[in-house]
Each structure stands twice: as C-alpha cells, then as structure tokens.
Amino acid sequence: MRYLFIDKITELDPGRSIVTRKAISVTEDWTQDHFPGFPILPGALQIEAAAQAAGALLEISSDYRLTTLLIMVEKMKFKKPVHPGDLLEISARIVDKQTAFAASEIQIRCEGKLISTGKIVTGLRPIPAEKIADERPRLRKHYAFLLRDVDYLHPKNTEK
C-alpha cells in the first residue's frame, strides 16, 4: 500500500518553499481503523504528507537529480484533528540545506487554521549516473501533473 498525499502543488519557489494540497476522503484505507465511526487522520500520515511536500520541493529544485527520504522529525505538534472532507494545505520551507540532507519547517492548515507544525529532515541521494536517463523523465512526468496549474518555469529537458 502506498499513500500519496499530494493532490496538487499550488505554489513553488524552487530551492525555498512549496505549498501542496490534499483532499482527505472517507474512502482512504486508514478511515476504517483510526477510529471506527469517527475517522481522524493519524499524525504519522500528516508527517508523511509533509515529507512528500518537502521531497517534491527538493527533487524538483534539483532538476530531478536527487531522490529524498524522511530521516528525522523534530518538534511536530498536532493542534487540531483532521477528518474526511477536510482540504489540507501543506507547506514546507527549507531552513538548512547541506550535501546529504535538508531541514524544512512544516505547516499544515485546513480552512486557514493551523493544524500541525514542525520540522523535518530529509536525506538527499543523488540519482546514480547509470540510472538518471530513466529516472529523470519519470520524475518529470510525475511532477508535471502535480504542477499543472502553477506559474513555474519547469527545468529544461536538456539532458537525458
């Protein structure tokens, strides 16, 4: 099972910040178990949504030369519950970037109200030279759909 927590990228400032959107549906798998009859989005899945947003920012900003992996969560606070029917706005802002990792401040909002906040650290892994010809087009295609309505200059497809 794979959870995708980006329905759409609504804002992108490459190398700096991203805002994504996720509509929470009653048909998602977790709603049956957490909690039956009163579904609340688990905090771990809110963290996953934030990690996917930060990962998208870093992968797009690298011109699809890096892949990312969540490696640490710091000071995550959950202020309000998230239910099916909610539309989440997930923002990530890079506060520190090194060769092997990047730290991002995270905010998750619903109807303008702060739901969750924290800091995550994402590992950065360069795509190996022998795989880049296959991986870059795949990542470009994936993110092109999510970026469909964003006023953003896509990285040029000059390299295969």
NUDRENNU-260393 format. One record per residue: x, y, z of N, C-alpha, C, O in turn; residue in three letters; residue number from 1. Coordinates in nm, 3 decimals, padded with zeros to 5 digits. Each point is the difference from the previous one (the first is absolute). Example, Ala and Ser with C-alpha at 12.3 -4.5 7.8 and 13.67 -1.06 7.14 Angstrom:
2
01.319; -00.569; 00.780; -00.089; 00.119; 00.000; 00.090; 00.120; 00.000; 00.104; -00.002; 00.066; ALA; 1
-00.139; 00.107; -00.138; 00.082; 00.119; 00.006; -00.077; 00.109; 00.073; 00.051; 00.111; 00.017; SER; 2
***
This chain:
160
00.085; -00.117; 00.000; -00.085; 00.117; 00.000; 00.090; 00.124; 00.000; 00.101; 00.005; 00.071; MET; 1
-00.139; 00.093; -00.152; 00.074; 00.125; -00.005; -00.097; 00.115; 00.015; -00.102; 00.007; -00.068; ARG; 2
00.134; 00.082; 00.157; -00.081; 00.120; 00.020; 00.061; 00.115; -00.078; 00.119; 00.029; 00.013; TYR; 3
-00.200; 00.037; -00.093; 00.044; 00.120; -00.071; -00.073; 00.118; 00.063; -00.123; 00.005; -00.001; LEU; 4
00.198; 00.088; 00.056; -00.059; 00.111; 00.072; 00.022; 00.134; -00.069; -00.003; 00.105; 00.065; PHE; 5
00.024; -00.108; -00.195; 00.002; 00.123; -00.078; -00.101; -00.020; -00.113; 00.021; -00.081; -00.089; ILE; 6
-00.130; 00.157; 00.094; -00.094; 00.001; -00.111; 00.044; 00.103; -00.103; -00.023; -00.016; -00.119; ASP; 7
00.086; 00.122; 00.169; 00.034; 00.111; -00.087; 00.105; 00.088; 00.069; -00.003; 00.018; 00.122; LYS; 8
00.096; 00.035; -00.202; 00.093; 00.101; 00.049; -00.060; 00.134; -00.038; -00.028; 00.024; -00.117; ILE; 9
00.007; 00.063; 00.215; -00.065; 00.129; -00.028; 00.098; 00.117; -00.005; -00.027; 00.101; -00.064; THR; 10
00.140; -00.114; 00.131; 00.104; 00.104; -00.003; 00.136; -00.067; 00.006; 00.019; -00.101; 00.069; GLU; 11
00.075; 00.158; -00.142; 00.135; -00.054; 00.001; 00.100; 00.113; -00.020; -00.008; 00.076; -00.097; LEU; 12
00.100; -00.065; 00.190; 00.113; 00.091; -00.011; 00.123; -00.090; 00.008; 00.047; -00.031; 00.109; ASP; 13
00.006; -00.012; -00.225; 00.107; -00.100; -00.001; 00.115; 00.034; 00.094; 00.049; 00.113; 00.005; PRO; 14
-00.007; -00.216; 00.070; 00.109; 00.017; 00.095; -00.040; 00.065; 00.130; 00.081; 00.011; 00.092; GLY; 15
-00.208; 00.034; -00.083; -00.043; 00.071; 00.122; -00.125; -00.059; 00.064; 00.003; -00.041; 00.116; ARG; 16
-00.114; 00.036; -00.192; -00.126; -00.041; 00.064; -00.098; -00.061; -00.100; 00.014; 00.015; -00.122; SER; 17
-00.112; -00.083; 00.179; -00.105; -00.064; -00.079; -00.128; 00.001; 00.082; 00.003; -00.003; 00.123; ILE; 18
-00.116; 00.007; -00.192; -00.131; -00.018; 00.062; -00.073; -00.105; -00.083; -00.009; 00.012; -00.122; VAL; 19
-00.042; -00.113; 00.190; -00.074; -00.106; -00.068; -00.140; -00.009; 00.059; -00.031; 00.058; 00.105; THR; 20
-00.053; -00.132; -00.174; -00.138; -00.018; 00.045; -00.032; -00.149; 00.003; 00.044; -00.077; -00.086; ARG; 21
-00.121; 00.037; 00.186; -00.047; -00.138; 00.012; -00.143; 00.002; 00.053; -00.026; 00.052; 00.108; LYS; 22
-00.066; -00.110; -00.186; -00.139; -00.016; 00.045; -00.010; -00.134; 00.073; 00.038; -00.103; -00.055; ALA; 23
-00.088; 00.105; 00.176; -00.012; -00.121; 00.080; -00.135; -00.064; -00.030; -00.105; 00.061; 00.018; ILE; 24
00.109; -00.186; -00.064; -00.121; -00.071; -00.043; -00.039; -00.109; 00.100; 00.085; -00.062; 00.063; SER; 25
-00.214; 00.040; -00.051; -00.051; -00.106; 00.088; 00.035; -00.139; -00.055; -00.009; -00.098; 00.073; VAL; 26
00.048; 00.089; -00.199; 00.032; -00.130; -00.060; 00.144; -00.043; 00.022; 00.038; -00.110; -00.042; THR; 27
00.044; 00.193; 00.106; 00.139; -00.039; 00.025; 00.005; -00.113; 00.103; -00.080; -00.005; 00.093; GLU; 28
00.177; -00.085; -00.112; 00.011; -00.121; 00.082; 00.001; 00.026; 00.150; -00.065; -00.072; 00.076; ASP; 29
00.136; 00.172; -00.033; 00.017; 00.024; 00.144; -00.130; 00.036; 00.070; -00.011; -00.016; 00.122; TRP; 30
-00.090; 00.065; -00.196; -00.124; 00.046; 00.064; -00.077; -00.113; 00.068; -00.080; 00.025; 00.090; THR; 31
00.103; -00.149; -00.131; -00.071; -00.114; 00.059; 00.053; -00.037; 00.139; -00.071; -00.059; 00.081; GLN; 32
00.197; 00.095; -00.054; 00.064; -00.045; 00.123; 00.034; 00.111; 00.100; 00.024; -00.029; 00.117; ASP; 33
-00.023; 00.153; -00.160; 00.050; 00.108; 00.086; -00.097; 00.117; 00.001; 00.031; 00.099; -00.066; HIS; 34
-00.134; -00.099; 00.128; -00.063; -00.095; 00.091; -00.134; -00.040; -00.061; -00.065; 00.084; -00.062; PHE; 35
00.022; -00.210; 00.078; -00.126; -00.042; -00.059; -00.116; 00.089; 00.045; -00.022; 00.021; 00.120; PRO; 36
-00.052; 00.031; -00.219; -00.113; 00.086; 00.031; 00.036; 00.146; 00.020; -00.089; 00.086; -00.002; GLY; 37
00.217; -00.055; 00.023; 00.045; 00.137; 00.020; 00.144; 00.012; -00.052; 00.094; 00.013; 00.079; PHE; 38
-00.077; -00.017; -00.212; 00.136; -00.005; -00.056; 00.076; 00.131; 00.021; -00.052; 00.109; -00.024; PRO; 39
00.176; -00.123; 00.070; 00.094; 00.111; 00.019; 00.130; -00.039; -00.069; 00.053; -00.109; 00.024; ILE; 40
-00.001; 00.198; -00.110; 00.126; -00.027; -00.069; 00.112; -00.017; 00.103; 00.025; 00.091; 00.079; LEU; 41
00.043; -00.206; -00.080; 00.109; -00.022; 00.096; 00.113; 00.102; -00.018; 00.029; 00.044; -00.112; PRO; 42
00.033; -00.008; 00.223; 00.113; 00.093; -00.005; 00.113; -00.051; -00.089; 00.064; 00.079; -00.068; GLY; 43
-00.040; -00.209; 00.069; 00.106; -00.056; -00.086; -00.027; 00.028; -00.147; 00.093; 00.022; -00.078; ALA; 44
-00.221; -00.023; 00.039; -00.033; 00.029; -00.140; 00.008; 00.150; -00.030; 00.026; 00.039; -00.114; LEU; 45
-00.047; 00.044; 00.214; 00.023; 00.143; -00.018; 00.150; 00.026; -00.023; 00.038; 00.082; -00.084; GLN; 46
00.045; -00.153; 00.158; 00.144; 00.011; -00.019; 00.038; -00.048; -00.139; 00.083; 00.061; -00.067; ILE; 47
-00.144; -00.171; 00.022; 00.027; -00.051; -00.134; -00.039; 00.104; -00.106; 00.073; 00.018; -00.098; GLU; 48
-00.185; 00.049; 00.116; -00.042; 00.104; -00.094; 00.104; 00.112; -00.005; 00.034; 00.050; -00.108; ALA; 49
00.016; -00.011; 00.224; 00.102; 00.105; 00.007; 00.130; -00.046; -00.067; 00.064; 00.077; -00.071; ALA; 50
-00.026; -00.202; 00.094; 00.122; -00.054; -00.060; -00.013; -00.006; -00.152; 00.097; 00.027; -00.071; ALA; 51
-00.215; -00.061; 00.021; -00.020; -00.003; -00.145; 00.008; 00.141; -00.059; 00.055; 00.018; -00.108; GLN; 52
-00.108; 00.080; 00.178; 00.008; 00.139; -00.049; 00.146; 00.046; -00.002; 00.045; 00.056; -00.100; ALA; 53
00.027; -00.077; 00.209; 00.142; 00.039; 00.006; 00.080; -00.076; -00.105; 00.088; 00.058; -00.065; ALA; 54
-00.116; -00.186; 00.048; 00.069; -00.080; -00.101; -00.025; 00.053; -00.140; 00.092; 00.006; -00.082; GLY; 55
-00.216; 00.031; 00.053; -00.032; 00.056; -00.131; 00.080; 00.127; -00.025; 00.057; 00.019; -00.107; ALA; 56
-00.054; 00.069; 00.207; 00.076; 00.124; -00.012; 00.147; -00.029; -00.033; 00.057; 00.061; -00.091; LEU; 57
00.003; -00.152; 00.164; 00.142; -00.029; -00.018; 00.028; -00.071; -00.132; 00.099; 00.031; -00.066; LEU; 58
-00.184; -00.125; 00.027; 00.022; -00.073; -00.125; -00.019; 00.092; -00.121; 00.081; -00.003; -00.093; GLU; 59
-00.186; 00.085; 00.094; -00.022; 00.094; -00.111; 00.113; 00.102; -00.005; 00.050; 00.031; -00.108; ILE; 60
-00.011; 00.022; 00.223; 00.105; 00.102; 00.005; 00.135; -00.053; -00.047; 00.083; 00.078; -00.046; SER; 61
-00.061; -00.208; 00.057; 00.127; -00.059; -00.045; -00.002; -00.033; -00.148; 00.094; -00.060; -00.051; SER; 62
-00.200; 00.100; -00.018; -00.020; -00.036; -00.141; -00.005; -00.152; -00.014; 00.052; -00.058; -00.096; ASP; 63
-00.115; -00.006; 00.194; -00.025; -00.144; 00.000; 00.130; -00.081; 00.000; 00.008; -00.106; -00.063; TYR; 64
00.091; 00.155; 00.134; 00.128; -00.071; 00.012; 00.016; -00.067; 00.137; 00.097; -00.071; 00.024; ARG; 65
-00.195; 00.096; 00.068; 00.005; -00.057; 00.134; -00.127; -00.075; 00.030; -00.107; 00.031; -00.054; LEU; 66
00.118; -00.130; 00.140; -00.118; -00.059; 00.063; 00.010; 00.030; 00.149; 00.108; 00.029; 00.052; THR; 67
-00.221; -00.037; 00.017; -00.003; 00.041; 00.140; -00.059; -00.109; 00.088; -00.071; -00.089; -00.047; THR; 68
00.102; 00.099; 00.175; -00.049; -00.095; 00.099; -00.008; 00.071; 00.135; 00.096; 00.065; 00.042; LEU; 69
-00.210; -00.077; 00.024; -00.017; 00.059; 00.133; 00.095; -00.070; 00.096; 00.000; -00.123; 00.009; LEU; 70
00.082; 00.202; 00.065; 00.092; -00.062; 00.095; -00.019; 00.046; 00.144; 00.048; -00.066; 00.092; ILE; 71
-00.119; 00.178; -00.071; -00.020; 00.045; 00.138; -00.120; 00.095; 00.008; -00.027; 00.078; -00.092; MET; 72
-00.043; -00.088; 00.203; -00.112; 00.090; 00.029; 00.035; 00.071; 00.131; 00.034; -00.065; 00.099; VAL; 73
-00.043; 00.197; -00.100; 00.030; 00.078; 00.120; -00.119; 00.088; 00.036; -00.061; 00.062; -00.087; GLU; 74
00.027; -00.058; 00.213; -00.097; 00.096; 00.053; -00.133; 00.003; -00.075; -00.055; 00.108; -00.022; LYS; 75
00.004; -00.222; -00.018; -00.129; -00.002; -00.069; -00.111; 00.017; 00.103; -00.002; -00.068; 00.102; MET; 76
-00.089; 00.160; -00.130; -00.113; 00.025; 00.090; -00.129; -00.011; -00.080; -00.012; 00.053; -00.110; LYS; 77
-00.083; -00.123; 00.167; -00.130; -00.020; -00.062; -00.102; 00.078; 00.081; -00.026; -00.031; 00.116; PHE; 78
-00.031; 00.134; -00.178; -00.085; 00.094; 00.074; -00.148; -00.028; -00.014; -00.077; 00.027; 00.092; LYS; 79
00.035; -00.081; -00.207; -00.141; -00.028; -00.026; -00.012; -00.129; -00.078; 00.090; -00.033; -00.077; LYS; 80
-00.199; -00.041; 00.095; -00.018; -00.124; -00.076; -00.036; 00.028; -00.147; -00.055; 00.104; -00.033; PRO; 81
00.089; -00.200; -00.052; -00.032; 00.006; -00.143; -00.098; -00.113; -00.030; 00.023; -00.115; 00.038; VAL; 82
-00.132; 00.148; -00.107; -00.106; -00.096; -00.029; -00.023; -00.011; -00.151; 00.039; 00.090; -00.075; HIS; 83
-00.102; -00.200; 00.030; -00.039; -00.007; -00.141; -00.086; 00.122; -00.036; -00.083; 00.045; 00.079; PRO; 84
00.107; 00.007; -00.198; -00.068; 00.121; -00.045; 00.086; 00.124; 00.015; -00.028; 00.103; -00.062; GLY; 85
00.133; -00.111; 00.144; 00.090; 00.114; 00.017; 00.091; 00.015; -00.121; 00.041; -00.099; -00.061; ASP; 86
-00.009; 00.222; 00.027; 00.096; 00.032; -00.105; 00.123; 00.059; 00.067; -00.006; 00.109; 00.056; LEU; 87
00.116; -00.182; -00.063; 00.122; 00.042; 00.067; 00.089; 00.080; -00.094; 00.011; -00.029; -00.119; LEU; 88
00.052; 00.132; 00.176; 00.104; 00.076; -00.068; 00.129; -00.029; 00.076; 00.012; 00.033; 00.118; GLU; 89
00.083; -00.095; -00.186; 00.124; -00.044; 00.063; 00.113; 00.085; -00.056; 00.022; 00.003; -00.121; ILE; 90
00.049; 00.066; 00.209; 00.111; 00.084; -00.046; 00.130; -00.047; 00.063; 00.004; -00.042; 00.116; SER; 91
00.102; 00.051; -00.195; 00.134; -00.033; 00.047; 00.093; 00.112; -00.045; -00.006; 00.047; -00.114; ALA; 92
00.093; -00.005; 00.206; 00.098; 00.105; -00.030; 00.136; -00.050; 00.045; 00.019; -00.036; 00.116; ARG; 93
00.075; 00.034; -00.209; 00.135; -00.047; 00.032; 00.068; 00.102; 00.092; 00.005; 00.119; -00.031; ILE; 94
00.047; -00.168; 00.143; 00.070; 00.087; 00.095; 00.149; -00.032; 00.008; 00.078; 00.081; 00.051; VAL; 95
-00.037; -00.198; -00.101; 00.141; -00.038; -00.003; 00.016; -00.107; -00.107; -00.076; -00.097; -00.004; ASP; 96
00.176; 00.114; -00.081; 00.026; -00.101; -00.104; 00.149; -00.026; -00.005; 00.081; 00.092; -00.015; LYS; 97
-00.047; -00.219; 00.026; 00.138; -00.046; -00.010; 00.007; -00.100; -00.116; -00.099; -00.022; -00.069; GLN; 98
00.214; -00.038; 00.049; 00.015; -00.096; -00.109; -00.087; -00.123; 00.020; -00.060; -00.049; -00.096; THR; 99
00.051; -00.002; 00.218; -00.068; -00.127; 00.025; -00.140; 00.013; 00.061; -00.072; -00.099; 00.011; ALA; 100
00.033; 00.220; 00.030; -00.130; 00.016; 00.063; -00.051; 00.142; -00.015; 00.074; 00.092; -00.034; PHE; 101
-00.204; -00.077; 00.060; -00.062; 00.133; 00.005; -00.102; 00.000; 00.113; -00.072; -00.098; 00.020; ALA; 102
00.067; 00.208; 00.053; -00.098; 00.017; 00.108; -00.108; 00.096; -00.050; 00.030; 00.101; -00.064; ALA; 103
-00.156; -00.134; 00.094; -00.112; 00.082; -00.045; -00.096; 00.026; 00.115; -00.029; -00.090; 00.079; SER; 104
-00.019; 00.213; -00.071; -00.108; 00.032; 00.093; -00.131; -00.032; -00.072; -00.017; 00.030; -00.118; GLU; 105
-00.074; -00.090; 00.193; -00.124; -00.051; -00.056; -00.119; 00.068; 00.067; 00.001; 00.025; 00.121; ILE; 106
-00.103; 00.004; -00.201; -00.129; 00.044; 00.053; -00.109; -00.071; -00.080; 00.005; -00.007; -00.122; GLN; 107
-00.104; -00.044; 00.194; -00.118; -00.058; -00.064; -00.119; 00.081; 00.048; -00.021; 00.017; 00.120; ILE; 108
-00.058; 00.031; -00.216; -00.117; 00.082; 00.031; -00.124; -00.061; -00.063; 00.006; -00.071; -00.100; ARG; 109
-00.119; 00.102; 00.162; -00.131; -00.037; -00.054; -00.091; 00.122; 00.019; -00.018; 00.048; 00.112; CYS; 110
-00.036; 00.001; -00.222; -00.085; 00.120; 00.004; 00.070; 00.116; 00.071; -00.062; 00.075; 00.075; GLU; 111
00.191; -00.062; -00.099; 00.078; 00.108; 00.057; 00.047; -00.022; 00.142; 00.081; 00.077; 00.051; GLY; 112
-00.131; -00.180; 00.014; 00.037; -00.027; 00.140; 00.119; -00.096; 00.005; 00.006; -00.098; -00.074; LYS; 113
00.088; 00.129; 00.162; 00.119; -00.083; 00.016; -00.039; -00.133; 00.065; -00.058; -00.002; 00.108; LEU; 114
00.090; -00.107; -00.176; -00.033; -00.135; 00.048; 00.123; -00.065; 00.063; -00.008; -00.056; 00.109; ILE; 115
00.122; 00.065; -00.180; 00.124; -00.063; 00.046; 00.117; 00.089; -00.039; -00.005; 00.074; -00.098; SER; 116
00.110; -00.084; 00.177; 00.121; 00.075; -00.029; 00.120; -00.080; 00.051; -00.012; -00.079; 00.093; THR; 117
00.126; 00.101; -00.154; 00.120; -00.069; 00.044; 00.115; 00.020; -00.095; -00.002; 00.087; -00.087; GLY; 118
00.102; -00.170; 00.105; 00.120; 00.004; -00.083; 00.035; -00.144; -00.036; -00.005; -00.089; 00.084; LYS; 119
00.040; 00.069; -00.211; 00.044; -00.133; -00.042; 00.136; 00.012; -00.068; 00.036; 00.106; -00.052; ILE; 120
00.037; -00.215; 00.053; 00.128; -00.008; -00.069; -00.012; -00.109; -00.105; -00.044; -00.111; 00.027; VAL; 121
00.083; 00.146; -00.148; -00.011; -00.088; -00.114; 00.139; -00.035; -00.051; 00.083; 00.089; -00.021; THR; 122
-00.058; -00.219; 00.001; 00.126; -00.043; -00.059; -00.004; 00.023; -00.150; -00.105; -00.015; -00.063; GLY; 123
00.219; 00.053; 00.006; 00.011; 00.026; -00.143; 00.094; -00.104; -00.061; 00.114; -00.017; 00.045; LEU; 124
-00.162; -00.050; -00.148; 00.083; -00.102; -00.066; 00.005; 00.031; -00.149; -00.103; -00.001; -00.067; ARG; 125
00.223; 00.029; 00.015; 00.010; 00.022; -00.145; -00.041; -00.126; -00.076; 00.031; -00.111; 00.041; PRO; 126
-00.099; 00.131; -00.151; -00.034; -00.113; -00.086; 00.128; -00.043; -00.069; 00.068; 00.083; -00.061; ILE; 127
-00.032; -00.212; 00.068; 00.124; -00.048; -00.063; 00.000; 00.029; -00.151; -00.103; -00.006; -00.065; PRO; 128
00.221; 00.036; 00.013; 00.015; 00.036; -00.142; -00.061; -00.104; -00.093; -00.059; 00.035; -00.102; ALA; 129
00.073; -00.163; 00.137; -00.051; -00.106; -00.088; -00.153; -00.010; 00.002; -00.058; -00.068; -00.085; GLU; 130
-00.007; 00.133; 00.181; -00.146; -00.006; 00.010; -00.069; 00.132; -00.035; -00.122; 00.005; -00.014; LYS; 131
00.200; 00.100; -00.001; -00.061; 00.132; -00.016; -00.080; 00.012; -00.129; -00.100; 00.072; -00.004; ILE; 132
00.141; -00.140; -00.101; -00.072; 00.007; -00.128; -00.142; -00.055; 00.014; -00.090; 00.044; -00.072; ALA; 133
00.069; -00.139; 00.161; -00.133; -00.057; 00.023; -00.078; 00.077; 00.107; -00.120; 00.022; -00.014; ASP; 134
00.188; 00.018; 00.120; -00.067; 00.061; 00.115; -00.046; 00.143; -00.024; -00.111; 00.037; 00.039; GLU; 135
00.193; 00.045; -00.104; -00.038; 00.141; -00.019; -00.129; 00.015; -00.079; -00.087; 00.076; 00.041; ARG; 136
00.070; -00.146; -00.154; -00.128; 00.014; -00.073; -00.119; -00.049; 00.082; -00.109; 00.058; -00.009; PRO; 137
00.128; -00.162; 00.088; -00.109; -00.052; 00.084; -00.041; 00.104; 00.104; -00.119; 00.025; 00.021; ARG; 138
00.218; 00.035; 00.046; -00.029; 00.103; 00.100; -00.062; 00.124; -00.064; -00.094; 00.058; 00.054; LEU; 139
00.146; -00.017; -00.170; -00.057; 00.116; -00.070; -00.147; -00.022; -00.031; -00.083; 00.088; 00.021; ARG; 140
00.051; -00.207; -00.070; -00.139; -00.031; -00.037; -00.089; 00.003; 00.124; -00.110; 00.056; -00.003; LYS; 141
00.156; -00.117; 00.111; -00.076; -00.003; 00.125; -00.029; 00.142; 00.049; -00.114; 00.033; 00.031; HIS; 142
00.217; 00.049; -00.022; -00.018; 00.134; 00.054; -00.068; 00.095; -00.098; -00.063; 00.097; 00.044; TYR; 143
00.072; -00.121; -00.174; -00.068; 00.087; -00.097; -00.150; 00.002; 00.026; -00.063; 00.105; -00.010; ALA; 144
00.005; -00.220; 00.044; -00.142; -00.006; 00.030; -00.032; 00.079; 00.127; -00.098; 00.075; 00.004; PHE; 145
00.178; -00.092; 00.099; -00.025; 00.070; 00.126; 00.022; 00.151; -00.012; -00.059; 00.078; 00.075; LEU; 146
00.144; -00.038; -00.169; 00.031; 00.141; -00.021; -00.089; 00.066; -00.106; 00.026; 00.113; -00.041; LEU; 147
-00.130; -00.182; -00.002; -00.078; 00.041; -00.117; -00.054; 00.142; 00.005; -00.017; 00.061; -00.106; ARG; 148
-00.012; -00.005; 00.220; -00.057; 00.134; 00.008; 00.093; 00.102; 00.065; -00.044; 00.110; 00.035; ASP; 149
00.170; -00.145; -00.018; 00.093; 00.089; 00.067; 00.076; 00.082; -00.102; 00.047; -00.052; -00.101; VAL; 150
-00.035; 00.181; 00.128; 00.079; 00.088; -00.085; 00.146; -00.022; 00.037; 00.055; 00.068; 00.088; ASP; 151
00.007; -00.164; -00.155; 00.135; -00.043; 00.034; 00.071; -00.040; -00.127; -00.058; -00.068; -00.085; TYR; 152
00.181; 00.109; 00.070; 00.078; -00.041; -00.116; 00.060; -00.136; 00.029; 00.088; -00.014; 00.084; LEU; 153
-00.136; -00.087; -00.155; 00.052; -00.135; 00.019; 00.147; -00.005; -00.041; 00.041; 00.068; -00.093; HIS; 154
00.037; -00.150; 00.164; 00.140; -00.016; -00.043; 00.003; -00.048; -00.146; -00.083; -00.081; -00.041; PRO; 155
00.177; 00.133; -00.034; 00.008; -00.035; -00.141; 00.038; -00.147; -00.016; 00.083; -00.052; 00.074; LYS; 156
-00.144; -00.010; -00.170; 00.028; -00.141; -00.029; 00.116; -00.006; -00.099; -00.017; -00.038; -00.116; ASN; 157
00.136; 00.077; 00.162; 00.115; 00.007; -00.088; 00.088; -00.123; 00.012; 00.088; -00.021; -00.084; THR; 158
-00.110; -00.058; 00.186; 00.085; -00.115; 00.024; -00.084; -00.125; 00.010; -00.109; 00.004; 00.058; GLU; 159
00.157; -00.113; -00.111; -00.077; -00.125; 00.005; 00.049; -00.089; 00.108; -00.053; -00.110; 00.019; LYS; 160
***
